Amino acid sequence: MDQLIRPYEDEMIFVTDGHPLDRIRVAQEIDRLLRLAADLGAIREGTGPSDADLSDAPILDNWARTIRPTLCLNGDVSGHPLLRGTSRNIISSDLWVLAEQQGWARTLSRWYRLGRQRNLLDCRPDEQGA
């Protein structure tokens, strides 16, 4: 099966009797949420995203809002730090902020610079999102 779509293999932290708590994974999730909180604070204060934030951000081309039981983005990503290659189709992590007119979005994981928006008339009904 094609390895597209999921930027992270498991986005949930499971705590069960059969599996001890993965403290490294929890620490990574805390770090990711603290970075998101700092970015949301900068947006609130009118200081974010900075030019440096966006210059390092991958470009998400042919993007559209979509649903994956949570609001996220779907599009062709280039310059992603974990997903090598160009125009690789992905579904992002949870979408937290979408600034279409400003050309950027903040997902749970990272900033995206928005390229061209997908023409929803070209999508199948299940791709149109909300």
Secondary structure as GFF3:
##gff-version 3
##sequence-region A 1 130
A	DSSP	alpha_helix	23	45	.	.	.	ID=ss1
A	DSSP	alpha_helix	51	55	.	.	.	ID=ss2
A	DSSP	beta_strand	59	67	.	.	.	ID=ss3
A	DSSP	beta_strand	71	78	.	.	.	ID=ss4
A	DSSP	beta_strand	88	91	.	.	.	ID=ss5
A	DSSP	beta_strand	95	99	.	.	.	ID=ss6
A	DSSP	beta_strand	104	107	.	.	.	ID=ss7
A	DSSP	beta_strand	111	114	.	.	.	ID=ss8
A	DSSP	three_ten_helix	120	122	.	.	.	ID=ss9
A	DSSP	three_ten_helix	125	127	.	.	.	ID=ss10
###
